[in-house]
Amino acid sequence: MSTVILAEKPDQARAYMKGLGIQFTGKATKGEGKTFLDDKTVVVAAAGHLIELSEPEHYDKAYKDRNNIDILPLVPERFSYQLKGDKKQLFSQIKNAVNKADRIIVATDKDNEGGAIAYNILRLCGALKYKKIVRAYPTALDKAAVMRQFKHLEPIKNTWLQAKAAIARSKSDWLIGMNVSRLYTYKLKGIGINGNYAVGRSISTTLNLICQWYKEIENFKSQPIYELKGKTKIGDEEISLKSPIRVVGSNDRNAKIEYIDRVKKAGINNSHVKGIVKAVDSQRKYRMPPVLMTKGDLYKEMSRVAGWTQSRSKKIMQLNYQQGYQTYPRTDSGKITKYMYDYLAKNFKDYLNAIGIKNPGNPFIFPEEKLKHYLTTEESAGAHLAIVPTEKIMTADSDVSEDQRLMYEVVVRKSLTLLVVPYTYVSNRLGVLVNGKLPLMTQNTVMINSGWKGLLLSGKKKSNTAEKKGIDFRNILKINDVIDVVLINVADKTCPPKPLKSIQIYDKGGLMENAYKYVENEEYAKVLKQVKGLGTSATRDHAMASLESKKYVSVNNRDIITVTPNGWLINWLLSNSQISDPILTAKWEEAYMRIASGEISSQELINTTAQLVYDEFDSANKNWNAQKLRKIYNEKAEIFNKEQSIGICPKCGKPVIFVKDQKNAGKYDAYRCSNKTCDFVIYYNFRGKSISATNMSRILDGKATNKIKQLVTRNGTHYDAKFKLAYDKNHDRYYLEIFKEHKD
């Protein structure tokens, strides 16, 4: 008898081999040995989607010509698949192992995509009908987790249903992306607006939400706010009191008149009044920790603690997962299983010792009814579980980077909040009645025990404001006491939303998760809310990366998103299209659930999508307005270049802007002229140092940079210098000239 384990990726396969005690060398993608599963256990690795939907030219060579849109849209009667060109050997290795196996364990990632990867591979191997296939669900790659997952195998039926839903989605995405992207890229090129105008349900909807955010800022009109507040003196402390009278203006609402009317109805005609104490109490309260971290939560926490970017966090969490220190990172769930909770409790002291907390004491065990909020069963865990440390502890001797240690510490501290006493505080409350009609209220808190909050790391930006001392009003006042109150009319105004940061796109409670708020239809809004918005944790990352790579948005070094002229243009083109409407995602999610439950076939979703593509072509041909499109593009380009301008180009006088290098991980980030016919460029990385926007502005203004310290010569000596713009007349180019100030 023999068993084959199919892993989704090579590093996952090697973790399985290591956990099961199968010997391998180097970067092996296959391993074989005797395990508790079978005398002959073979682990083989895929590389994600080994099998992809075929390119358009597979159906007809004419489709290779991207300018030939007369033959579009292409809707294949039957979709074809092809092996990735560089992965044929890997597939051959899987097929040979599968053909010889008596049993196959699908151990790809526990989500619809993981199921789809396995389904397509085994379908092409011809193994779906005649092989015994079961499912294992990976949550972590340490030895204990690997052994445990292969001792808890499940039937494959649900995985295959979910896979069919994922495959239907990929075909539908292919129909939109291939057809509509070519349509708009070609038509825009025809009116002199060049670029690759990719269209896709996920990226187009995300872009639409981002544009809506900035339209709110653009169209924002400040409105007045009128509020009645009070103040009194309790002992030696001046206390602020809140009233229920607060009016915010609107286009059809005169806030001032309404405010004055409400003040009069409350019988207020004097600023100095007497108040009668109607409520004075103090309560001890407890606050339990929030559920544990999803991927978006970890991004947010690393940004708070260390100022990390999303890309830096993504890289490190993947490393810690691959090396077996953290559980699976691409998760949308903040819950864990009882087994995970138990091993966290068992290793409590070891975890804290590993991050430098000596003599931590014993773990605190929450009552069972409280603990239920944080736990899920193995069967209902969904695609993923919260990010927690594995049973493999990162010790002082572990071969890891400082970044890995910092993230591990953050994950350990957050996870162990479930094993530390609750945050305990006293809430002091005072209620006062003025004129027998107007209630005023104040409240303060005093911390008794920091509990789990004390375990978390402080943020990068620490508050300089000292914590105010809480007052127990019972020590000074009692019911029906009369106190002096001063009433104050406070006038303020509403503020526009702040510019959007990329962390707000994919974090918990972010723009993509809250897409349902932009849907007026209650039924579809409910669906989007149930599935937690647009995409999964993995596809949200991909959507944002795609928007940047397609140059629909730019993200500066402060993480602030700006929509580019290309982004505004394609969003306008899709303004009346279902493709960029969150409702389409809700409809698809509804269809996925019905496909996964066996209610409908995947072909129904594909047919609906095909009709959507036909409608898009009809609409584009009927409503095309070249003059309007040029106007939108030029207006947005002018605004964008002005906002992004670092200074004026010395060659042509147009704005110089910062341009990210998406293809080479930032290697060729540069300050370039916004005029595409101009070749002025100064690279961001120069002589091992980065040139800040401030220094670049000085350079373009004809000045030298501020002192750049610790530059290194070829022979290893150090020096300080300033850079200044110089002109090479022979080659008609500008370059940076170095003025050394010090040499060791």
N, C-alpha and C positions, 0 to 999 in steps of 0.2 A: 504494500500500500504506500502511496505517496501523496503528499499535500503540497500545493503551490500557494504561496502568499503573494498577492499582487499589491505592491506599494505604489503610491502616486508619484513619488520622487526618489531619486537615488539616496539622498541623505536620510529619508524616512526608512528606506529599505535597509540601509546599514545599521540604523538604530534597532530595527527589528532583529537583524542578525546578531547584533551584540547582546540584546536583551534575551534572545533565545539560546545564546551560546554557540552560534554558528560561526566558524572561523572565516575570515575574509581578509584581504589585503588592499591597502590603498583606497582608491575611489571605486571599489567594486559595485557593480549594478546587479550582481547575482551571487547568491551564496547557497550552499547545500550542506545539510548535516542531520544528525539524529536529534530529535527533540521530543518533548512530552506529547506533541501533536501527532507525530508519525515517525517511523524509523527513517523515512526519507522526507525531509522538509526542505523545500526549495523556496527561497525568497527572491523575487524578481522585481525590478523597478521600471516604472514608466517614467516619463518626464513631463508630467502634466498632460495636456491634450496631445498625445502622440498622433491622434487621428483628427483631421480637421475637415470642415466642409470644403469641397473643391472650389478652386478659383473659377470665375465666370467662363474663361476660355476653354475649360474642360467641356462645357456644353456646346460651344461653337467657337472656332478660332477668331471669328469676327468680334467677339466680346473683348478681345485683347486690346482693341483700339478704344481708349477711353473717350475719344472725341466722337465716337459713333453712337450718339444717343438715340438715333432713329430706331435702333433695334431693341431699345429698352421700353418698358421694364422687363427684366428677366425673372420669370417665375417657373422654376423647374417642375416638371411633373413628378419627378422623383429626385430627391437630393442625393448627390454623390459625395463620397468621402475620399480623402487621400492621406497617405502617411506624410508626416513632415519629412522633408528631403534628407535631413541629417540624423533622423531617428529610425531609419529602416533597420539597422542592425539591432537596436534595442527592441524593436517590435519582434524581430525574428527570434531573439532570445526568449521573449515572453511566450511566443507561439509554440516554440519547441518544448518549453517546460510545461505549458498548459496541456498540450496534446498527450503528454506522458503521464499526466496527473490523474489520480482517482478523485481528488477533492480540491476545490479552489476556495481559498479564503480571500474575499475582497476586503482589503485593509487600506483603501484610499481614504482621503479625508471624509469626515462625517458631515457632508452637506450634499446638496443636489448635484453640484458640479463634480464632486468626488465620485458619486454614483454614475454620472454620465460618462466620465473618463473610463471607468471600469467596464461599463456596458458596451461602449463602442469598441474597446479593445477586444473583449471576449466575443462580441458579435463577429468581428472581422476574423478572429481565430476559429470561428465556427463552434464555440464551446457552450453557447447559451442553452441549447436544447438537450445535449447529451451528457453534460458534466454536472456533478453535484457541487453546488455553489452555496456558500454561507457568507455571513458578514461579520467583520470585527470592526469596532469603532475606536480609532486612536484618539486619546485625549492628551497624551504626553509621550515623550520618547525616552524617559529614563527606564532602567531595567525593570523596576517593580511595576510600572504602568504597562510596559510592553507585555510582560508575563500575564498580567491580570486581563488585558484586553483579549488575549488569545485563549483565555480560560472561560470567556463569556461570549460565545458565538451566538449569532441570531439568524433567523431566516432571511433570505435575500429579497423576498417579495416586495416589501415596502421600499427598499433601495431602488429596485428596478422601476417601480411606479414613479418615484421621485426623479429618477434618471430620465424617464420619458418626458416629464415636464420640463426638465432642464434642456433636453435636446430640442423640444419644440420651441423653447425660448431662443436657443442659439440659431435655429433656422429662421425664426421670425426676425431676429436681430440682423441676420445676414441679408434678408430681403430688403430691409430698410436701409441698412448701411451701404450695401453695394449699389442699389438702384438710386436712392435719393441723393447720396453723396456725389455720385457721378453727374446726376442731373444738375445740381446747383453749382458744382465746380465748373462744369462746361458752360452753363448759361452766364455765370458771372465773368468767366474768362472772355466771353464774347462781347462784354461791355467794358473790357479793360481792367477788371478787378481780379487779379490773379491770386491764386492760393489753393490749398487743398481743403475744401469746405466739407469736412466729414460731418455726417448726420447719423445720429443713433439715439435710440429711445432713452438710454441712461444719460449720456453726456448732454443731449439736447434739452432734456427736462431739467437737469441740474443747472445748465447754463440759463435756462428760463427763470429758475428760482433766484439765481444770482442777479440777473438783470432786473427782476421785480424788486429785489432789495434795493438796488441802486436807483431805480425809478422812484421808489418811496423817498429816498434822500433828495433826488432831483426835484420832485414835486412837493416836497415838504413845505408847509406853511406854518410858521410858529403861531401857536394859539395861547391866549392869556390863561393863567391859572390864578384863581383867588381862593384864599384859604384863611379861616379864622383859627388862630392858635392862642394859647394862654400860657402864662408863666406865674409861678408862685415861689415862695421861699419856705423850705422845710428845714428847720434847724439852721445850719450855716450854708446849705446848698440851695442854689437856684434851680428849680425844676420846670421843664417844659411840659405843657399839657396839649394833647391833641383834641380837636373837636370833629364832629361829623360833617361840618360845613366846609366843603371843598368843591369848587366848580371849575371845570375845564371847558374852555370855549370851543366852538366849532363854527363851520361856515354858516350854519343856520341857528346858532345859539349865541346870544349876547351874555357872556359869562359875568360881566360886571353887574348888569341889571339883575340877573338871577341871584347872584351872590348877595347883593344889597337886600333883595326881597327876603331871602332866607334868614339873614341876620335880623331883619325887622321882625319876622315871624317868631324868632327865638327871644324877642323882647330885649334885645341888646341895644342900648342907646348910650352906654357909658363904657369907657375902657377900664375903669377901676371898679370892680364889683366884688361881692361876697360870694363865696362858694361853700356849699354844705358837703361834707365828706359822706359819701354814700357807699363806698366800697374801699376796704383797706385789708389786704390779705397777703399772705406769703405762702408759697407752695414749693415743696421740694419736688423736682421733676427729673426724669431720666430720659436720655436720648440714646437710642440704639444706633449702631453703625449702619451706614447704607449698605446695600448689596455690593458684592465685590465687583472687580473691574472687567469691563468689556475691552475690546481693543481701543475703541474711541476714548474710553475713560483713561486708559493708560497713556495714550497720546496727550490727553489734557493734563494728567498728573505730571508727566515728564516736562511739559511746558511750564507748569506752575512751579515745580521744584527746581528745575535746572535751565529753563528757557530753551529746551530742545525743540527743533523743528519736527514736523511729522515724519519726514524722510529719515532723520537720524533715529527717532524712536522705532520706526518700522524695521530698520536694519538691525538694531540691537535686540529687539524682542524676537526676531527670527533667529538670531545667533543663539540666544539663551534657550530657545525652544529646541533648535537642532542639537545643542550640546546637552540637552536633557535637564536643564535647570528650571524651566518654566513650562507650563502647560500650553496647549495649542493657542496661538495668538489671534487667529482670525475668527474672533468670537463676538456674537451679539448678545450673549447671556451673561448675567452677573451672578448666577447661582452655581452651586457645586453639589456633588452627591454626598451622601452620608459617609461613604468610604473616604472621600477626600477630606472631609471635615475631621474624621477620626485620625488620619495620618498627620494633619496639621496640628492637632492637639497632642498627639504622641511625640512629635518632633519639635514642639513649641520652644523648649529651651535651646535646642541645638540650632534652630533657625536664628534666634536672637543672639546667641553667642557668635554665630557666623557673621552677623552684621555689626559686631562690636558691643553688644549690650550684655554685660556680665551680671551674673546673679539675678536673672529676670523674675524669679519666683514661679509659682505654678499657674497654669492656665485657668481662666474663669469659664465655667460651663454655663451657658445660658439655659433657662428653663425650656423644656421641649416645645411649648406653644410659641415661644419667641423664635426659637431656632428654625421652625418650619418655614419662616419667611425667606430664609437663605438657602434652603435645600431643594433639590429636585431629585426625582428617581432616575435610575439608569435608563428606564424605558421612555420617559418623557423629557429627557434632557435636551431634546431638539438637536440642532446642528452642532452646537458647541457648548462648553461650560466656561465659567469665569476663568480669568488668568490668575493662577496661584503658583507658588513654588511647587516643584515636584518633590518626591522623596529623596532625590539626589541633591544633597546640600552643597552649596558653593562655599568651599572652605578657603582659608588663607592660602593654601597650596594650589588651588585650582588655577589652571592656565587660562585666564580670561583677562579682558581689558578692563580699565577703570570704568569705562562706560557700561560694560556688562555688570560690573559690581554695583554701580549706582542704581541701575534699573532693577537688579535683583533685590537690593535693599528696599526700594520703593514697593515692589511687589510683595515682599515678605511683610513689611510693616502694614500694608493695606490688608493683606489676607488675614493677618493675626489680630486684626480689630475684632474678629468674631470670637476671640479668646481672651479679651480684656474687658474689665468691668465697664458698664455703661458710663457715658459722660453724665455727670450729676451736677445740677445747679439749682439755685433757688430763684423763683420768679416772684418779684415783689410788685404788687399792683395797687394803684390808687385811683379811685373814681370820685369825681366831684360834680355836683349839680349846681348850675348857675340859673337864677331866675325861675327855678322850678321846671325849666324846659330844656336847657342846653347841657348835655353831659360832656364832661371833659375827662380825659384818661391819660395816665402815664404808667409806664412799666419799665423795670430794669431787672437785670439778672446778676447773680453772684455765683461764680463757679465754686462748687464744693470739691469735685474730683474731676480732673481732666480725662480720666478713663482712657478709652480707645483713641480719643483725639490726641492725647499726649504721645501716642505711638507714631503718629504721622510726622513726616519731615516738614519743616517750615518752608514757605515759598521763597522763590528767588527775590521777590520784592517784599521786604518786610515792612510792616507798618511802623511808623515812628510815633504813632499816637498811643499814649499810655492808656491802659484799660481803666475806665471810670469805675469808681467804687460804688457798688450798689447800696441802696438804702432800704432798710426794713422799715416801712412806713408805720408799722404797728408800734414801734418803740416811741413814736412821736405823736401819732394821731389815733383817734378812735371815731367810730360812726357818729354822725351829726355834729362833729366839730365844725366850726365856721373858720374859713381861712380867706385871706386876701388874694384875689386873682387879678392879674392885668391881662386884658384881652388885646390881641394884636392882629391887625389886618395885614396879611402877607400877600404880595403880588409877585408872581413869577411867570414864566412862559415855558411851553413845551420845547423839547430839544429834538433835533432829527436823529434818526438811527445812526450809529457810528459805522464807518467803513467796515466791510466784511473781512474777517480773517479766515484763512483756509481751515484752521482748527475748528471753526464754527460750521464747516460743511459736513464733516463726517463724525464729529464727536457725539456722545450721547446727548440727546435733546437738541442736536444741531439741525441745520437747514434740511438735509436729506431725510432725517428721521421725522421731522415735523412737516413734511410736504403735505400732509393731510390738511393742514391749516389753510392751504392755498386752494382747496377744493370746495366749491360751494355745494355740490351734490352730497347730501348727508350719507347716502348709502356707500358711495365710493370713498368718501372721507373716512368712514368707519373701517373699510377694508384696508386702506393705507395705514391707518393707526394700528390695526391689529398686526400687520406684518412689519411694523416699525419703519414705515416710510419707503424710500427708494433704495433698492439694492440691498446687498449684504455688506458686512464689514469689509470684505475683500473687494467687492465691486465698487464701493464708495471710493476707496483709494484709487482704483483704476480710473474711475470717472474724472476725478480731480486731476490725476496725472495726464489723462487724455486731453482735458481742456487746456492744460498748459502746453502740451506738445503740439496741439493743433493751433496754438497761438490765439485761442479764443479768450483766454485770461492771462494776466501776468501776476506774479506774486513777488513782492519785494522782500528785503531782508528783515522786515518787521512783520512778515506774514500777512500783509494786507493785500487783498485781491483787487485788481483793476480789470475791468472788461475792456478788451481791445476793440478797435474798429471792426475787425473780422468777426468778433463775438457778437457785437451789437447788430451787425448786418445779417448774419445767419439767424439770429434770434428774431429779427424783424420778419425775415422771409418765412419763418415757421410760426409766426404769431397767431395765425388762424388754423394751425395744423394740430391734429391729435398727437403727432409725434413728440412735441415738446410739452404736452399737457400731462400733469401728474395723474389725471384720470385714466390715461392709457395704461400706466403702470398698475393702477388699481384693477382695471379690467383684466390685465394679464395675470396678476396675482390670483385673481378669482379663478381664472382659467387653469393656472398651475395646480391649484388645490383640487379642482375637479378632475384634472388629468391624473394627479397623484392618487386620487381616491377611486379612479376607474370610471367616473361618471361620463366623461367625454373622451374622445380620441384627440391626440395631439394635432391631427390634421385639421380639426375645426379652428384651432388658434392660427395655424398657418394660412388657412383660407381667408380668415378675417384680416390678417396682416397683409396678404396679397391685395385684397380690395383696398386697404388703406394706401398702399403704394400706388395703385392705379389712380386713386382719388388725388394723391399728391401731384402726380404728373399732370392730370387735367387742370388742377388749380394753378400750378406754375405756368402752364401754357396760356391759360385764360387771363390771369391777373398780373402777368409780368410787366413791370414798369421800370424800364432802364433808367429814366431820368430821376425818378424817386430814389432808386437804389444808389446811384452815384452821389446824390445829394446827402443821403444818410451816411454813406461811407466817408465822404470828404469832411462832413461836419464832425463826425465822431473822431476821425483821424486828427483833425486840427486840435480838438479838445484833449485827446489822449496824449499827443506829442507835447502839448503845452504843459499838461499836468506832470508828465514823466520827465520833462526836460531837466537835464543836469546843467546845461548851458548851451551856448550857440556854437555851431560848427564853424571852424575857422576857414573851411574850404568853400562852403556854399551858403552859410548863414541860416541854415535850418536847425531846429532843436536837436541836441544830442541826447539819446536815451540809453538806459541800461537794457541790454538784451541777454537773456539767459541762454545758455547752451544746453538744450534738452537731450542731445544725442550722446554727449560725452561726459555726463555727470558734472557739468559745470566747468570743465577744463578750459573751455573757450568763452566763458562769460566775458562780455565786453561792453564798452561804451561806444555806441555806433551812431552815425548820423541817421536821422529819421527819413531823410531823402534817400530812397532806394537806389538812385542813380549815382550817389556819392559814395566814395570808398573810405571815408574817414573812419578810423577805428583805433581805440586804445584798449588793450586787454586789461581786464580786471585784475588778473594775477600777473604781477611783474616782478621779476627777480626774487621770487619766493614770498612776496608780500602782496596783500590785496590793497587796491586803491579805493578808498572810501568815496562815497558820493560827494562828501564835503571837499576832499582833496581834488576830485575831478573837476568840481566847480571852480576851484582856485586855478587849476591848470588851464581851463577854457577861458578864464578871465585874464590870462597872461601872467599869472603869479606862480610862484613856486609852491609846492605842497608844504604842509607842516613837516617837521623832521620825522623821517622814517628810521626807526632804530633797528640795529642788529642785522643789517644786510651782510651776506657772506660772500667772500671772494672765492675763486676757484681753488685757491690754496688753503682755504679754511679760515682766513682772518676775518674779523668783523669790523664793520664801520657803520656810521650813521650818515644819512644823506637826505637831500631834498631832490624832488623830480620837477622838471619844468618842460613845457612843450617846446619842441624845436622843429624846424622845417628843413627837409632835404630837397633842395631845388632840383638836383639832377634826376631824382626819382619821383618828384612831385608828391611827396608824402610827409606826414607829420609823425614824429616819434618822441619818446621821452628821453630827455637828457638828464644825466645824473651829476649832481654837485655834492661831492663828498665833504663831510664836515669833520669826521673823526675816523681814525684808523688805529687798531691796536697792533 
